[in-house]
């Protein structure tokens, strides 16, 4: 079956390139993927597949195998980012200020390619495949959570699920796996420090929220350095501070925003309490107040160890052991975590780098691009992972 899948991936490659370029040129923001969804639905129906709409712009498709067996799910995401593209290519974004800078155009194309391959050999499958095209991976509450709430993992329930993500650090033709904890939970932290504004030359008559904000940010480092288990990776970073005063004006209020990330749900909940306590008490000690709002984001991605080991072995059989690498834990977040928290899941990385062609820029960069040879690898491997897992 490997050779059949490889041949089919070669056969569909030019079509997949055209699909990816269309998607890249017409990006849409999270939960606004209307034309993207219509385009993908049209392509799926062209294969004779029945498509179910979920989460407004999400799509669910079943490919029924010719023989009894488990249901395996494959997932891709549809949305783009609010970034102005700076590439010079014929398929650059035509939607100003919106760009597929995280490779979701590649993910969607590879899943469509897997659909083409699996549909061609469906009579030979010992099981069925559920394809999940989800919206809104880049924006809370995450399209995965909505798809699950609307029944994407029910009737029938998959035995396991696979997802993949582009990896600009990895050469095209290679893929990477990491069993166990892989990507972090990610929460948004918003602090509103309130004091009493006034003239900068008369600080004794004011309650300075700028000073309180500075003290709070420094004090917050205790959450990581003194409250967290040193063996538990934890990140608390603040990327925005805004106090609308002037050189001689102390404002009434300062807004602070940041992110908290870790790999343990119990510690995550405890850390939220410490963030709140430290912020409130630091402000109080200076005569001010601090309102704390924590937007709970995605849980951490857990790659089922047995499933991931089987997937890695399958990838080595498909691509050769020299093209399969080990990945490190990373503090970035992914809403694939919602799937992996409720069922066996495995999320791997797809190499897209080509230094000779200057394709080296990271995701979320206005210069991000992918060597399109990855489409042949990504589509074929996704199809093979599903087929291989059906063997049990």
N, C-alpha and C positions, 0 to 999 in steps of 0.2 A: 504493500500500500504506500510505503514511503516514496517509491519511484513514481507511482501514479500521481501522488500529490505534488511532487516536485515538477513533473511534466505539466500538470494543470496550472501550477503557479507561474511557470514559464509562459504557458499559453495565454494566460490572462494578464501578463505583466503590462503590456502596452495600454490595455484598457484601464488598469489600475493607476498607471501614471496619469492618464487623462482625468480620471475621477479625482485623484489627489490634487491635481492642479486646479480643477474646477472648485473644489472645496476650499483650497487655499486662497483662491482669488475672490471668494464670496463668504468671508467669515461672518459669524454672528455671535453676539454676546450671550452669556449664560441665561437660559430660560427665554431666549428670543430667537432660537434656532429654527424659525418657521420654514424658510426656504431650504435650509440644509436638510431638515427633516423630510420635506416634500421630495427633495432630490433623491435622498437615500431610499425613501419608500417607493418611489418610481423604479429605482434600480432593482429593488427586491421583488417587486411585483413583476418586473420583466423576467425574473427567474421562475415565475409561477408560484411564488411563495405568498402565503397569507400573512398580512401585517396587522398587528394590533397597536393602536395608539395608547400611550400611557404618559402621565405627567405632562400633558399637552403636546410637547415636542419630542417625547421619547417614543421609541419603537421596540416592539417585541415580536420575534419571529421564531417559529418552530420548524426544524427540518427533521421530519420523521424518518427514522431508519427502516430498512426492510426487514430487520430481525429484532427480536426483543432484547432489551438491555437498558442500562442506566441513561439518565438524562444528564448531559454535561452542558454547562452554561459558558458562553464566551461574551465578554463585555468590551464595549468601546464607548468613547465619549464624543460629543458633537460640538461643544462650545469653544469659542475663541476668547481672546483677551483684549482689553482696552489699551492697545499699543499701536503707535504709528509705525508701520513697517518701513525699513530703510534699505531693504534689498533691492537689487536691480535685476529682476527676472521677469519673463513674460507672464508669469502666473502670480505676480504680486497682488496684494489685497487691493480690491477696487472699492472697498468700504472704508473710507478714511477714518483713521483712529481705531480700527479694529483689525486684529491680526491673529492668525493661527501661530502664535509664538510658543506654544507648548506642545505642538505636534498632534493635536487632536484630529487634524485632517488626516494625518498618517494612521492614527488609531482606527478612525472610521473606515478609511480605505482598506486597511488590512482586514477588518472584520467583514466588510463587503466581499473582499477577495476570498476569505475563508468560507463565506456563504456560497460563493460560486463553486468553489472546489467541493465542499461537502454536499451540495445539491447535486452535483454531477455524479457522485458516488453514493448517493443516499441508499440505494437498494442494497449496498454491501455493508452498511453500517449496522453494528450490533448494539443499537441504542439510538437515541435522538439527541439533537443539539438545540439548545435554546440560545438565541442571539439577542443580546441586550444592547440597544443603542440608546444611551442615556443622555439627557441634557444636563447642563449646569454643574459640571464637576468643579468649576473654578469659583463657585459662589455658594455661601451658606443659604439653605441648610444642606446643599449637595443634592444633585439629581438622583444619586443612588438611593438616598433615604426615602425620596418620594416614590421612586419606582418600586422599592420594597413595600412601602405602605400600600401601594395600589395593586400589589399582588404579583409582581414580576417573578418572585421565587416560589410561586404556588401554581398548582394545577397545570402541569406537574411540577413537583419540587426537584430541582437539580441535585445530583449527588455531590457535585463540586463545581467550582467556577474558576476560570482563568481570565486574567487581564494582562495587558502589556503597556509599556510606556517608552517613548523614545528616550535615548540616552546619548547626548552629544559627546560625552567623554569616551564613548565606546565606538571603535571602528565599525563601519558598515560591514555586515556579514557575521558579526558576533552578537551574542546575547548573554545576559547575566541573570543569575538567580541568587536568592538569599532565603534560606529556610528560617522559620521563627519570626521574631519581631524584626520588622524591616523599616517602616516609616512611622513618623511620630503622629500622635494626636496634635491637634492645633486649635488653640482657643484665642479669641481676640479680647484684649484687655483695654478697657477705657476708663480713665481716671479724670474726674473733674475736680480740680483743687480750687477752693473758694477762700478768699481772704477779704481784705479791705483795701481798695486802691487809693492812690493819692499821689502827691508830689514825690518824685524820687529823691529830692533833697531833704525830705522830712520823713525818713523811714520809721522813726519812733512813733509817728501818728498813724501808721498803716499796719496792716497784717499782710506781709508780702507773699503772694502765692507763687511768685517766681522762685524765691528761696525755698518755700515748702516743696515745690515740684522738684527742685534739684536734690534736696535732702531725701525725698521719697524715692527717686530713681536710684540713688546710691544705696539707700536702705533696702531696696528691693533685691539687691544682689545677694542678700542673705538667704533668700528663698532657694537659690541654687547652691551657694557656697556653704551654708550652715544648716539648712533644713532638709536638703535632698540627700538621699543615699548616694555616696560617691560612685557607686556601681550602676546607678540608674541615670542614663543620659537625660539631661534636662536643659532647656533653653528658655530664658526669659529676656526678651529684647524689646526695647522701646524705640520705635522709628519715627514718632511724631510728637512734638511738643509745641504748643501754640499759646502764647500769652500776648494779647493785643494791647501792649503798652507802647512806650516810646523811650527814648534815652532818658527822659526826665519824668516819665509817667509809670507808676506801678499799677498794673491792672487789677481788677477785682477777681478775675478768674484765669486759670491756666488749664488747657486741655492736653492730656497725654494719651497716646495710643501705642499699644504694643502687642506682642504675641507670646503665648506660653505654649511650650511643646514638651512632650515626654512620652514614655512608652509603658506606663502602668496606670490603670484606671483608678486604683485606690489612692496612689500618690497624687494623681491629677486632681482628684477631689480635695485632698488635704491641702495641696498647694494653693488652690483657689481660696481657701480659708486664710492661709498665711498672707497671700497678696492683699486680700481685703483688710485684714487686721493691721498689717504694717502700714498700708496707705492711710487708713483712718486714724491710727494712733500717731503717726508722724505728723499729720496735719494738725491734730488736736494739740500736740505738744508745742506747736508754734502759734496756737490761738486760732487756727483756721479749721476748715472741714474738707473732707474728700469724699466725693460720691464715686463708688466703684461699680462698674458694670462689666461683667465677664460674659461674652458671647461664646457659648460652648460650641466648638466646631467638631471636626471629624475625629473619630477615635483613631487609635494607632492601627497600622496595617500589620496583620499577623498572617504570615504565609504558613499554612499547615505543613508541618515538617514532612510527613509521609508523602503527601501530594506533591510537594515541591521537589522532593528527591526523585519521585517518579518522573516529574516534568523535566527535571534536569537530565536524567538518563535518556528520556525521549528526545530532548534537544541535541544531546551528543550523538544519538543515532541518526538524527536528521541532518545535522550540520557538521558533525565531526567534533571530537572532544576538544580540539585546539581552538574551536570557535565558541566555547561555552566557558564563562568566567564566573568567579565568585564576586558577589556584591557586598559592600559594607552597609551597616545601618546608616540611615540618613534622617535628618530632622525635618525634611519637607513633608507635607501632608498630602493625602489622597483620599477621595471619598470611596474608592474601592474598599476601604476599610469597613464600610457598612456591610458589605457582602461577607468579607472575611471574618467578621465578628459573629455571624449567625450561621455560617456553613464553611466547610473546608474550601479555602481559596488559595490561589497562588498568583502572584503578581510579579512578572519578570520585566527585564529591560531589553530594549531593541536598539542595537547600535545603528547610528545614522551619520557618524563622523567620516569626513573625507578631507584630510589636510591638503592634499594636492589640489583640490578644488576650492579650498578656503571655507569649507563647511565645518566650522569649528566653534561656532558661537553657542552659548548656553541657552536653555529654555528661558522664556520671559525676556529675551533680548530682542530688540527691533531688527537684529541681523540674523536671528535664528533661521536655519534652513535644514533640510535633511537630504542626504543622498538617496535618491529615489530607488536605488537598488534594494533598499531596506524593505520596500513593499513586497518584493518577491519572497524575502525571508519571513517577514511578519505574517503575511497571509498564509503561506504554506505551513509555517510552524504552528500557528493557531489551529489550523485545520488538523494537523498531525497530533497536537496535544489532545484534542477532543477524541480523535479516533483511538489513540493509544490508551487513553483513560477508560474507554469503553471495554477494553480487554480485561479490566479489573486488576 
